């Protein structure tokens, strides 16, 4: 097991900066997910930790040792790739034991490790099959088993579920989390899927344009995003963002969204937002904090009426869309609330969960 530390790590390809001096501490036995859009630098960062990419500047430390110049095979890491990378002519047992056989481990030790890993992954009955006889999910389990038998200091996962269908991805997410709970090895996982990141991680690292936007638990990123990018990227559907003016009112401060809608700022936030009075900002609120009118259970719930444009039934819930100052806004209401497109409908906003964001800096106030 090992702690992984990145200090001012830079990766440059000719004139292009792929990773821009990032700092990151990953604790022993922690499951950390790097998430972000294509081209944000997450896979490059993972490959630098693995030693598959040279770093341009900075320092990578694994288990207290600087590994900048250490070859991949000597870093004691195991990597699971998107394309499984199994040898087609070998059985499952031979694929899983290959690394140990290269190291000339004793046969009995190899047998024990492979059988133990196969038991953890539920593939004990597949050991004599070849990859072409396996489903996509089974092949991914074999790739994970090959990593587990090595008992490395660090597991690295590079978008391992991207090739699976939606149902199997959900199933394999559960399997990966279950394996981590049994095999408590430091794990770094890369994905572009924020749902994958939120469901798997102890902590999530949100990357954008080669920099780290925010590091935190899934709960912290969801409820307390630090930047506009994180606020929009985390959550499905995405957070609603609407331009507003922060105005003085008789009762304190209000958020002027359009001529028909001014939302009151909760009393406990007035001091925090007072320096921004009179400024143009972005108002943010997630769809699940705008619901059909109910008996109020909190002091900062505010009813308002809208004209519904689009209805999206989702089973237990229904997403409803309406316009505020020309911007599409989504709310999440109960399927039995009777929402209909083209009708006026009363919603209730829970303003304890509002966010205000500066236009220029993208900083959440």
Secondary structure, DSSP 8 states (H G I E B T S, - for coil): ---EEEEEEEEEETTEEEEEEEEEEE-TT-EEEEE-STTSSHHHHHHHHHTSS--SEEEEEETTEE-TTS-GGGS-EEEE-TT----TTSBHHHHHHHHHHHTT--HHHHHHHHHHHHHHHT-GGGTTSBGGGS-HHHHHHHHHHHHHHTT-SEEEEESTTTTS-HHHHHHHHHHHHHHHHHS--EEEEEES-HHHHHHH-SEEEEEETTEEEEEE-HHHHHHS-SBHHHHHHSSSS--EEEEEEEEEETTEEEEEEETTEEEE--GGGHHHHGGGTT-EEEEEE-GGGEEE-----STTEEEEEEEEEEEEE-SSEEEEEEEETTEEEEEEEEGGG---TTSEEEEEEEGGG-EEE-TTT-BB-
